[in-house]
Amino acid sequence: VQLRITAANRGIVEVSLDGGDMASLRVGQYIQVQASPYPVPCVNRISNGVDWSKDINELLKFNQNFANKQQLLQDVVQTR
């Protein structure tokens, strides 16, 4: 898969891969994403249809609003 910066783009695009240093892409430049010839094996537990990524999202409070910050703080204190 190639992600190319088109002439219609209004500015420079910044890219960071795996937490590395930021790189800038200008019009006409691209990054190419492909499968590694050395894939990392992954293990996924299957338990009542619960996915490990759901567990991580709940633990880290991803995709949740912060309307009730006090409740979030209490949850953190209780897990310690």
PAFI-796451 format. One line per 3 residues: for each residue z, x, y of N, C-alpha, C. Coordinates in Angstrom, 2 decimals, m for minus. Each point is the difference from the previous one (the first is absolute). Example, Ala and Ser with C-alpha at 12.3 -4.5 7.8 and 13.67 -1.06 7.14 Angstrom:
2
7.80,13.19,m5.69,0.00,m0.89,1.19,0.00,0.90,1.20 ~ m0.72,m0.35,1.05,0.06,0.82,1.19,0.73,m0.77,1.09
% end
This chain:
80
0.00,0.85,m1.16,0.00,m0.85,1.16,0.00,0.90,1.23 ~ m0.89,m0.28,0.93,m0.02,0.72,1.27,0.44,m0.91,1.13 ~ 0.88,0.52,0.85,0.43,m0.71,1.19,m0.57,0.76,1.18
m1.05,m0.58,0.61,m0.75,0.69,1.05,0.31,m0.61,1.37 ~ 0.12,0.86,1.01,0.23,m0.45,1.37,m1.37,m0.30,0.62 ~ m0.20,m1.25,0.39,m1.30,m0.43,0.52,m0.11,0.26,1.50
m1.22,m0.10,0.50,m0.26,0.19,1.43,0.67,m1.09,0.83 ~ 0.31,m1.14,m0.60,0.64,m1.10,0.71,1.50,0.24,0.21 ~ 0.53,1.03,m0.62,1.43,0.29,0.14,0.32,0.40,1.43
1.15,m0.45,0.51,0.37,0.23,1.40,0.81,1.27,0.22 ~ 0.37,0.70,m1.05,0.83,1.19,0.20,0.10,0.83,m1.26 ~ 0.86,0.99,0.06,0.23,0.89,m1.13,0.93,m0.69,m1.00
m0.26,0.21,m1.27,0.83,m0.57,m1.06,0.86,1.13,m0.56 ~ 1.29,m0.26,m0.15,0.89,0.99,m0.58,0.34,m0.39,m1.43 ~ 0.00,1.01,m0.88,0.21,m0.23,m1.43,1.07,0.96,m0.50
0.89,m0.51,m0.82,1.00,0.84,m0.66,0.01,m0.38,m1.47 ~ m0.10,0.97,m0.87,m0.03,m0.26,m1.43,1.25,0.58,m0.66 ~ 0.68,m0.82,m0.78,1.20,0.41,m0.72,1.03,0.66,0.90
0.13,m0.49,1.23,1.02,0.52,0.91,m0.34,1.35,0.59 ~ m1.23,0.46,m0.16,m0.40,1.31,0.53,m0.27,m0.06,1.48 ~ m0.49,1.10,0.54,m0.32,0.07,1.42,m1.09,m0.99,0.36
0.04,m0.46,1.23,m0.97,m0.97,0.51,m1.35,0.72,0.24 ~ m1.07,m0.67,m0.35,m1.36,0.50,0.26,m0.73,m1.05,0.82 ~ m0.88,0.44,0.87,m0.78,m0.92,0.85,m1.42,m0.10,m0.50
m0.52,m1.22,0.00,m1.39,m0.24,m0.37,m0.73,m0.57,1.20 ~ m1.18,0.51,0.24,m0.83,m0.47,1.12,m1.21,m0.76,m0.54 ~ m0.76,m0.58,0.89,m1.19,m0.77,m0.39,m0.88,0.83,m0.92
m0.42,m0.60,m1.10,m0.88,0.66,m0.96,0.75,0.73,m1.11 ~ 1.27,0.29,0.21,0.78,0.68,m1.04,0.53,m1.04,m0.99 ~ 0.42,0.48,m1.16,0.51,m0.92,m1.02,0.99,0.72,m0.90
0.76,m0.81,m0.72,0.80,0.52,m1.10,m0.53,m0.65,m1.27 ~ 0.11,0.72,m1.09,m0.46,m0.53,m1.28,1.19,m0.05,m0.95 ~ 0.18,m1.15,m0.63,1.10,m0.21,m0.93,m0.60,m0.15,m1.39
0.56,0.76,m0.94,m0.49,m0.11,m1.37,1.14,0.22,m0.98 ~ m0.19,m0.42,m1.23,1.01,0.17,m1.03,0.14,1.48,m0.33 ~ 1.22,0.40,m0.25,0.28,1.39,m0.35,m0.44,0.28,m1.43
m0.50,1.20,m0.25,m0.29,0.36,m1.40,1.29,0.26,m0.77 ~ 1.12,0.08,0.71,1.31,0.24,m0.62,0.96,m1.13,0.38 ~ m0.20,m1.18,m0.54,0.84,m1.15,0.39,1.45,0.21,m0.42
0.90,m0.60,0.75,1.42,0.05,m0.30,0.35,m1.23,m0.82 ~ 0.54,0.21,m1.20,0.37,m1.18,m0.79,1.17,m0.73,0.65 ~ m0.04,m1.31,m0.04,1.06,m0.84,0.58,0.54,m0.92,m1.08
1.29,m0.28,0.09,0.65,m0.91,m0.94,0.46,m1.21,0.78 ~ m0.32,m1.17,m0.49,0.39,m1.24,0.65,0.81,m0.81,m1.01 ~ 1.25,m0.30,0.36,0.81,m0.80,m0.91,m0.45,m1.46,0.09
m0.01,m0.64,m1.10,m0.34,m1.43,m0.05,1.26,m0.73,m0.43 ~ 0.58,m0.74,0.94,1.23,m0.72,m0.27,m0.04,m1.33,0.73 ~ m0.18,m1.06,m0.73,m0.04,m1.35,0.58,m1.00,m0.12,1.14
m1.08,0.74,m0.05,m1.03,m0.10,1.02,0.35,0.64,1.33 ~ 1.13,0.73,0.07,0.41,0.64,1.25,m0.69,1.36,0.10 ~ m0.67,0.22,1.10,m0.73,1.24,0.20,0.88,1.01,0.72
m0.12,1.28,m0.33,0.83,1.03,0.64,m0.26,0.09,1.49 ~ m1.22,m0.30,0.45,m0.29,0.07,1.43,0.76,m1.09,0.76 ~ 0.21,m1.14,m0.63,0.80,m1.07,0.64,1.43,0.48,0.19
0.54,0.69,m1.01,1.36,0.54,0.12,0.11,0.98,1.16 ~ m0.98,0.88,0.16,0.02,0.99,1.09,m0.12,m0.70,1.34 ~ m0.89,m0.97,0.11,m0.15,m0.74,1.26,1.29,m0.69,0.41
0.70,m0.59,m0.96,1.27,m0.65,0.31,1.06,1.01,0.40 ~ 0.07,1.12,m0.70,0.99,1.02,0.30,m0.20,0.60,1.39 ~ m1.25,0.27,0.36,m0.31,0.62,1.28,m0.21,m1.01,1.12
0.11,m1.29,m0.32,m0.17,m1.07,0.98,m1.40,m0.02,0.62 ~ m1.02,0.33,m0.81,m1.37,m0.06,0.49,m0.43,m1.46,0.12 ~ m0.88,m0.27,0.93,m0.58,m1.33,0.20,1.06,m1.07,0.23
1.06,0.37,0.70,1.04,m0.94,0.35,0.23,0.06,1.50 ~ 0.32,m1.14,0.58,0.27,0.02,1.44,1.42,0.49,0.26 ~ 0.27,0.37,1.21,1.30,0.54,0.37,0.76,m0.96,0.91
m0.22,m1.31,m0.20,0.67,m1.00,0.83,1.51,0.06,m0.19 ~ 0.44,0.27,m1.20,1.43,0.05,m0.28,0.38,1.44,m0.37 ~ 0.10,0.87,1.01,0.30,1.40,m0.24,1.38,0.19,m0.61
0.95,m0.84,0.38,1.35,0.11,m0.55,m0.02,m0.16,m1.51 ~ m0.77,m0.96,m0.50,m0.10,m0.21,m1.45,m0.62,1.22,m0.68 ~ m1.02,0.59,0.63,m0.62,1.20,m0.56,1.01,1.14,m0.09
0.81,0.17,1.04,1.01,1.06,m0.01,1.04,m0.24,m1.09 ~ 0.40,m1.26,m0.18,0.98,m0.32,m1.05,m0.57,0.30,m1.38 ~ m1.28,m0.30,m0.21,m0.64,0.29,m1.28,0.03,1.50,m0.30
m0.26,0.80,1.02,m0.01,1.45,m0.17,1.39,0.49,m0.36 ~ 1.02,m0.48,0.68,1.38,0.41,m0.25,0.42,m0.40,m1.41 ~ m0.39,m1.18,m0.45,0.39,m0.49,m1.32,m0.64,0.80,m1.13
m1.20,0.59,0.23,m0.68,0.74,m1.05,0.52,1.41,m0.16 ~ 0.86,0.44,0.92,0.54,1.37,m0.09,1.19,0.08,m0.89
% end
